[in-house]
Amino acid sequence: MQKLYEDNVSGKVSDEWFLQLASRYETERMELKAKIGSIRDELSAMGTAQKGRDTFLAAVRRFMDMETLTAPLLQELIDRIEVHEVEGRGKNRTQRIVIYYRFVGYLDLPMADPVTENTRKGVTVSYLSKALPA
């Protein structure tokens, strides 16, 4: 820009050409300034998300090492649990429960086969991996 100004003063570049180039330069400078601001916002959001993931992973590691499940650990790990209405009748009754974890939300863990466990007489829990309806 300084060279362009010097060329204008020395008469190598006309005033009209100088004003046009100066205008383009100023427009580009403002666009880049706005772009820098949005990129900084994105970086800040990514940093916050990374901190959330790190906190979640630390809680999961403590969860993996524990011998008994405690309320404080559950509160640290789980954001909310959605319990849906019972579907079906008798032995074919099913109820969907969706767990949203802190910092990461709902996790859709890919599994080849559903995991099923008998928790008590007459109650079987199956952990299914499938996308939630919108």
C-alpha positions, 0 to 999 in steps of 0.5 A: 500500500505504501508503494502504491501511495508513493507511485501515486505521489510521483505520478506513476499511478493516476488518482482514480486508479489509486482510489480504486486500489485503495478501496479494494485494499480496504474492503479486503482488509475488513473481510479478513478482519471479520474472518479472523473474528469468526475463526477465533470464535470457532477455536474458542468453541473447539477449546471448550468442546475439548475441555468437555471431552477431557472432563468426560473421559476423566469421569469415565476412567474413574467409572472404569476403576470403581467397585461400587456405583456412587451418586456423585459419579453418576451426577458427574457422568450423566446429564439426563435420562429420558424414559419413554412410555412402555410399548407392548403387553405382557412378556413383550413389553419394552421401554426405551431409555436414552442416556445423555452424557455430560459434555458429549450428549447421546452416544451411539455406540456401534455394536455388531449384536445387542447386549442382553442381560437378565437383571432380575426375575422376569426383567431383561435389559437389552442395550441396543445401538441404533439412531434416535428418531428426529 
